[in-house]
Amino acid sequence: MPADPRAVLTRPAPPPDVTIAYGDHPDQLADLRRPVGDGPARRLVVVVHGGFWRAEYDRTHTGPMAAALAALGHPVAQVEYRRTGQPDGGWPHTLTDVRAGVAALPALAATALPGLVAPAPPILVGHSAGGHLALYVAAHAPETVAGVLALAPVADLAETYRLDLDGGAVAALLGGGPADVPDRYASADPSALVPIRARTVVMHGTLDRQVPVGMSRSWVTAARAAGTDATLVELADCEHYGLIDPDSAAWPQVIGRLRSLHDDLPAIDAESPSR
């Protein structure tokens, strides 16, 4: 019997090395993982988890992914944020939490893991709703983002509302549909936020049943037309969860694209501390 692709959501992972706060709210936290190996301090990779912004999904389900990235030599932060279904979740705090976390985490991580993290803008790796949040931050605070790897991102909130993905998830996030709160969609919807300055790689499985691959196709086409350095990578025979599963057939391609994105970014200041 084929393995359940959702099994990665509950698979145990090694505990993080340290958990830090980037704000005063109990959910304004991030788990940090120490990179394996020696060498100069490296750019932080911030993993933004998905789950359609809902409270029942938190950062723990990206533990296997984050541990695998750390094993490859990346310092990793799994950022948490307020989510719908809990006090203060949804608009605007879900979005502003991630924006605040991304801005603060490189310096906080450099202090918590001395000599391991360069205090430079991070690479954002966002999956599903986390991909939406990564694109949102890159659009609104470009100075805080070096690059984006968006994995099956929810890249069009109006279309997500029209398709009623995950049973009203985007209405719960923003407080209604595009006709009800147009200003919120204008501010939060990646389809309305092009171009973005950060180099962006979007990866999407053609068998994805949670987030249609056409959403990524449309976003990348519009972003490129507007001047964004954006690339779309479609993965045949890949569904929604294989992109965050280190045991999946898709994982080597995810790692390859992250490595290329990292290596193509400008060099970090030579005065960054070594490890």
C-alpha positions in Angstrom: 0.0 0.0 0.0 1.5 3.4 -0.9 2.7 5.5 2.0 0.4 8.3 3.1 2.1 11.6 1.9 0.6 13.4 4.9 2.6 11.2 7.3 5.4 13.8 7.2 3.1 16.2 9.2 3.3 13.9 12.3 6.8 12.4 11.8 9.0 12.9 14.8 12.1 15.0 14.3 15.1 15.9 16.6 14.3 18.7 18.9 15.5 22.2 18.0 18.8 23.5 19.5 17.1 26.5 21.0 13.8 28.4 20.8 13.8 32.1 20.8 11.1 34.9 20.9 10.9 37.7 18.4 8.0 39.4 20.2 5.9 39.4 23.3 3.1 37.1 22.2 3.4 33.4 23.1 3.3 32.5 19.4 6.0 34.9 18.3 8.6 32.3 18.5 11.1 30.4 16.3 13.0 27.1 16.7 16.6 27.3 15.7 18.7 24.5 14.4 22.5 24.5 14.4 24.1 23.8 11.0 26.2 20.7 10.7 29.8 21.1 9.6 32.5 23.7 9.6 33.0 26.8 7.6 32.1 30.5 7.6 28.8 31.8 9.1 26.0 31.2 6.6 22.8 33.0 5.7 19.8 31.9 7.8 17.1 29.8 6.2 13.7 30.7 7.6 11.1 28.0 7.2 7.5 29.3 7.1 5.1 26.5 7.7 1.7 26.1 6.0 -1.6 24.7 7.1 -3.9 27.3 5.5 -3.1 29.7 8.4 -5.1 27.5 10.8 -4.3 27.0 14.5 -4.3 23.2 14.2 -1.1 23.4 12.1 2.1 24.7 13.8 5.8 24.8 13.1 6.4 21.3 14.5 5.3 19.6 11.2 8.3 21.2 9.5 10.7 19.5 11.9 11.9 16.8 9.6 12.5 19.3 6.8 14.3 21.8 9.1 16.5 19.0 10.5 17.4 17.9 7.0 18.3 21.4 6.0 20.5 21.8 9.1 22.2 18.5 8.3 23.2 20.0 4.9 24.9 22.9 6.7 22.2 25.6 6.8 21.3 27.4 10.0 17.6 27.1 10.2 14.8 29.0 11.9 11.2 27.6 12.0 9.1 30.7 12.6 5.8 30.5 14.4 3.0 33.0 14.1 -0.6 33.6 15.3 -3.1 31.7 13.2 -6.8 31.6 12.6 -9.0 29.9 15.2 -7.0 31.3 18.1 -7.1 34.8 19.8 -5.6 37.5 17.7 -5.1 35.1 14.8 -5.9 36.1 11.2 -5.8 39.7 9.8 -3.6 41.4 10.4 -1.5 39.6 13.0 -0.8 36.4 11.1 0.8 38.4 8.3 2.6 41.0 10.5 3.9 38.4 12.8 5.8 36.7 10.0 7.0 40.0 8.7 8.3 41.0 12.2 9.9 37.6 12.7 11.8 37.6 9.3 13.2 41.1 10.1 14.3 40.1 13.6 15.5 36.5 13.3 18.9 36.9 11.6 20.3 39.1 14.4 18.5 37.0 17.1 19.9 33.8 15.6 23.4 35.2 15.3 23.3 35.9 19.0 21.8 32.6 20.0 24.1 30.6 17.8 27.3 32.6 17.8 29.6 32.2 14.9 27.1 30.1 12.9 24.7 32.6 11.5 25.5 35.6 9.4 23.4 38.7 10.4 22.3 39.1 6.8 18.8 39.0 5.1 17.6 35.3 5.1 16.3 33.0 2.5 12.6 32.2 3.1 11.4 28.7 2.4 7.6 28.7 2.6 5.2 25.9 2.0 1.6 26.3 1.0 0.1 29.1 3.2 3.7 29.6 4.3 4.6 30.2 0.7 1.9 32.9 0.6 3.4 34.5 3.7 6.9 34.4 2.3 5.8 36.2 -0.9 3.9 38.7 1.3 7.0 39.5 3.3 9.2 39.7 0.3 6.8 42.2 -1.3 6.2 44.4 1.7 9.7 44.3 3.3 12.2 43.6 0.5 15.1 44.8 2.5 14.7 41.9 4.9 14.6 39.1 2.4 17.5 37.7 0.3 15.6 35.2 -1.7 12.4 33.1 -1.7 11.8 29.4 -2.3 8.0 29.0 -2.4 6.8 25.4 -2.3 3.3 25.0 -3.6 2.4 28.5 -2.5 -1.1 29.9 -2.1 -0.2 32.6 -4.5 -3.7 34.0 -5.4 -6.0 34.7 -2.4 -8.9 35.8 -4.6 -8.8 32.5 -6.5 -8.4 30.6 -3.2 -11.6 32.3 -2.0 -13.4 31.5 -5.3 -12.3 27.8 -5.2 -13.1 27.7 -1.4 -9.9 25.9 -0.7 -9.8 24.2 2.7 -13.3 25.2 3.4 -13.2 29.0 3.7 -9.5 29.3 4.8 -8.8 32.6 3.2 -12.1 34.1 4.4 -11.1 33.1 7.9 -7.7 34.8 7.4 -8.9 38.1 5.9 -12.4 38.3 7.4 -14.4 37.8 4.2 -14.2 37.7 0.4 -12.7 40.1 -2.1 -16.0 42.1 -2.3 -16.2 42.3 1.5 -12.7 43.4 2.4 -11.0 44.5 -0.9 -8.3 46.6 0.8 -7.1 43.5 2.7 -6.9 41.4 -0.5 -5.0 44.3 -2.1 -2.5 44.3 0.7 -2.2 40.5 1.3 -2.7 38.8 -2.1 0.6 37.9 -3.9 -1.2 38.2 -7.2 -1.6 41.9 -6.5 2.0 42.3 -5.2 4.2 42.0 -8.2 6.9 42.8 -8.9 8.9 41.7 -5.9 12.6 42.4 -5.6 13.9 39.2 -4.2 14.9 36.4 -6.5 12.1 33.8 -6.3 11.9 30.1 -7.2 8.5 28.5 -7.1 8.2 24.7 -7.0 4.9 22.9 -7.4 3.8 19.3 -7.9 1.5 18.6 -10.8 -0.5 16.2 -8.7 -1.2 18.7 -6.0 -4.8 18.5 -4.8 -4.6 21.0 -2.0 -3.3 24.0 -4.0 -3.7 23.9 -7.8 -0.5 24.1 -9.8 -2.2 26.7 -12.1 -1.9 29.2 -9.2 1.9 29.0 -9.4 1.9 29.2 -13.2 -0.2 32.3 -13.2 1.8 34.0 -10.4 5.2 33.3 -12.0 3.9 34.5 -15.4 2.7 37.8 -13.9 5.7 38.3 -11.7 8.1 37.8 -14.6 6.1 40.1 -16.8 6.4 42.8 -14.1 10.2 42.3 -13.8 10.6 39.8 -11.0 13.5 37.3 -11.2 11.1 34.4 -10.8 11.4 30.7 -11.9 8.7 28.0 -11.9 9.7 24.4 -11.4 6.9 21.9 -12.0 7.5 18.4 -10.5 5.7 15.5 -12.2 4.3 12.8 -10.0 4.6 15.1 -6.9 1.7 16.0 -4.7 1.4 18.7 -2.0 3.5 17.2 0.9 6.4 15.7 -1.0 8.0 19.1 -1.2 8.6 19.2 2.6 9.4 15.5 3.0 13.1 14.6 3.1 12.2 11.0 2.3 10.3 11.9 -0.9 11.4 11.6 -4.5 11.0 15.4 -4.9 13.3 16.3 -2.0 16.6 16.2 -3.9 15.2 18.7 -6.4 14.1 21.0 -3.6 17.6 20.9 -2.1 19.1 21.5 -5.5 17.0 24.6 -6.0 17.8 25.9 -2.5 21.5 25.4 -3.1 21.4 27.2 -6.4 19.4 30.1 -4.9 21.8 30.4 -2.0 24.9 30.2 -4.2 23.6 32.8 -6.7 23.0 35.5 -4.0 25.6 38.2 -3.4 28.4 37.1 -1.1 27.9 37.9 2.6 30.2 40.6 4.0 33.6 39.0 4.6 33.6 40.5 8.1 30.7 38.2 9.1 31.9 36.0 12.0 33.3 32.5 11.1 32.5 29.2 12.7 
